[in-house]
Amino acid sequence: MSTPLSTAHLRVARPTDNLGAVVSFYRDGLGFDVLASFEGPDGYRVVF
């Protein structure tokens, strides 16, 4: 009898001066999905 494979979750927190390039790398290069994004009151930007 085989055991089902477990699912892993990965979260990356990476400060950058070029968010567009980082998003392109993870989304287009590695195939990750962008789940959400927002800009905070101090101008910082976050992408999930």
Backbone as JSON Lines, residues from 0, in Angstrom:
{"i":0,"aa":"M","n":[0.84,-1.17,0.0],"ca":[0.0,0.0,0.0],"c":[0.89,1.24,0.0]}
{"i":1,"aa":"S","n":[0.57,2.22,-0.82],"ca":[1.42,3.42,-0.89],"c":[0.88,4.53,0.01]}
{"i":2,"aa":"T","n":[1.79,5.38,0.42],"ca":[1.45,6.52,1.27],"c":[1.33,7.77,0.39]}
{"i":3,"aa":"P","n":[0.27,8.57,0.57],"ca":[0.15,9.79,-0.24],"c":[1.28,10.78,0.06]}
{"i":4,"aa":"L","n":[1.68,11.51,-0.96],"ca":[2.73,12.52,-0.78],"c":[2.19,13.71,-0.01]}
{"i":5,"aa":"S","n":[3.01,14.27,0.83],"ca":[2.6,15.47,1.56],"c":[2.89,16.71,0.71]}
{"i":6,"aa":"T","n":[2.23,17.79,1.03],"ca":[2.41,19.05,0.32],"c":[3.24,19.99,1.16]}
{"i":7,"aa":"A","n":[4.21,20.62,0.55],"ca":[5.06,21.58,1.25],"c":[4.66,23.0,0.88]}
{"i":8,"aa":"H","n":[4.84,23.92,1.81],"ca":[4.59,25.34,1.57],"c":[5.91,26.07,1.73]}
{"i":9,"aa":"L","n":[6.14,27.05,0.87],"ca":[7.37,27.83,0.92],"c":[7.02,29.3,0.95]}
{"i":10,"aa":"R","n":[7.58,30.04,1.89],"ca":[7.42,31.48,1.93],"c":[8.8,32.11,1.87]}
{"i":11,"aa":"V","n":[8.94,33.09,1.01],"ca":[10.22,33.78,0.85],"c":[10.01,35.25,1.18]}
{"i":12,"aa":"A","n":[10.8,35.77,2.09],"ca":[10.79,37.21,2.39],"c":[12.12,37.75,1.91]}
{"i":13,"aa":"R","n":[12.08,38.59,0.88],"ca":[13.31,39.07,0.29],"c":[13.22,40.55,0.01]}
{"i":14,"aa":"P","n":[13.96,41.38,0.76],"ca":[13.99,42.81,0.46],"c":[14.68,43.05,-0.88]}
{"i":15,"aa":"T","n":[14.19,44.03,-1.63],"ca":[14.78,44.31,-2.94],"c":[14.51,45.75,-3.36]}
{"i":16,"aa":"D","n":[15.36,46.26,-4.2],"ca":[15.15,47.57,-4.82],"c":[14.51,47.41,-6.19]}
{"i":17,"aa":"N","n":[14.31,46.16,-6.64],"ca":[13.74,45.91,-7.96],"c":[12.69,44.8,-7.85]}
{"i":18,"aa":"L","n":[11.54,45.16,-7.3],"ca":[10.5,44.18,-7.05],"c":[10.01,43.53,-8.35]}
{"i":19,"aa":"G","n":[9.95,44.29,-9.42],"ca":[9.5,43.74,-10.69],"c":[10.35,42.57,-11.16]}
{"i":20,"aa":"A","n":[11.66,42.7,-11.02],"ca":[12.57,41.62,-11.43],"c":[12.41,40.39,-10.54]}
{"i":21,"aa":"V","n":[12.23,40.62,-9.24],"ca":[12.06,39.49,-8.32],"c":[10.75,38.77,-8.6]}
{"i":22,"aa":"V","n":[9.67,39.54,-8.82],"ca":[8.38,38.92,-9.15],"c":[8.5,38.13,-10.45]}
{"i":23,"aa":"S","n":[9.13,38.7,-11.45],"ca":[9.31,37.99,-12.73],"c":[10.07,36.68,-12.54]}
{"i":24,"aa":"F","n":[11.1,36.7,-11.71],"ca":[11.89,35.5,-11.47],"c":[11.04,34.39,-10.87]}
{"i":25,"aa":"Y","n":[10.33,34.71,-9.78],"ca":[9.54,33.68,-9.1],"c":[8.29,33.29,-9.88]}
{"i":26,"aa":"R","n":[7.63,34.26,-10.51],"ca":[6.39,33.99,-11.25],"c":[6.68,33.35,-12.6]}
{"i":27,"aa":"D","n":[7.49,34.02,-13.41],"ca":[7.73,33.55,-14.78],"c":[8.8,32.47,-14.85]}
{"i":28,"aa":"G","n":[9.86,32.63,-14.06],"ca":[10.97,31.68,-14.11],"c":[10.69,30.38,-13.37]}
{"i":29,"aa":"L","n":[10.11,30.49,-12.17],"ca":[9.88,29.3,-11.36],"c":[8.44,28.81,-11.38]}
{"i":30,"aa":"G","n":[7.54,29.61,-11.95],"ca":[6.15,29.18,-12.08],"c":[5.29,29.39,-10.85]}
{"i":31,"aa":"F","n":[5.74,30.23,-9.9],"ca":[4.93,30.51,-8.72],"c":[3.78,31.42,-9.09]}
{"i":32,"aa":"D","n":[2.68,31.35,-8.34],"ca":[1.54,32.24,-8.54],"c":[1.66,33.46,-7.64]}
{"i":33,"aa":"V","n":[1.24,34.62,-8.14],"ca":[1.09,35.8,-7.29],"c":[-0.3,35.7,-6.68]}
{"i":34,"aa":"L","n":[-0.37,35.58,-5.36],"ca":[-1.65,35.42,-4.68],"c":[-2.28,36.75,-4.32]}
{"i":35,"aa":"A","n":[-1.45,37.73,-3.98],"ca":[-1.94,39.06,-3.59],"c":[-0.76,40.01,-3.6]}
{"i":36,"aa":"S","n":[-1.07,41.29,-3.67],"ca":[-0.03,42.31,-3.54],"c":[-0.67,43.58,-3.0]}
{"i":37,"aa":"F","n":[0.14,44.39,-2.32],"ca":[-0.36,45.66,-1.8],"c":[0.79,46.6,-1.54]}
{"i":38,"aa":"E","n":[0.46,47.87,-1.38],"ca":[1.44,48.89,-1.0],"c":[1.05,49.41,0.37]}
{"i":39,"aa":"G","n":[2.02,49.43,1.29],"ca":[1.77,49.89,2.64],"c":[1.78,51.41,2.74]}
{"i":40,"aa":"P","n":[1.37,51.93,3.88],"ca":[1.28,53.37,4.07],"c":[2.63,54.1,3.98]}
{"i":41,"aa":"D","n":[3.71,53.4,4.23],"ca":[5.04,54.01,4.14],"c":[5.66,53.82,2.76]}
{"i":42,"aa":"G","n":[4.89,53.32,1.8],"ca":[5.38,53.15,0.44],"c":[6.01,51.8,0.15]}
{"i":43,"aa":"Y","n":[6.12,50.93,1.15],"ca":[6.68,49.62,0.87],"c":[5.66,48.79,0.1]}
{"i":44,"aa":"R","n":[6.16,47.88,-0.72],"ca":[5.29,47.02,-1.52],"c":[5.5,45.57,-1.13]}
{"i":45,"aa":"V","n":[4.41,44.83,-1.13],"ca":[4.43,43.42,-0.72],"c":[3.74,42.6,-1.8]}
{"i":46,"aa":"V","n":[4.32,41.45,-2.1],"ca":[3.72,40.52,-3.06],"c":[3.72,39.14,-2.41]}
{"i":47,"aa":"F","n":[2.58,38.48,-2.47],"ca":[2.45,37.09,-1.99],"c":[2.3,36.2,-3.2]}
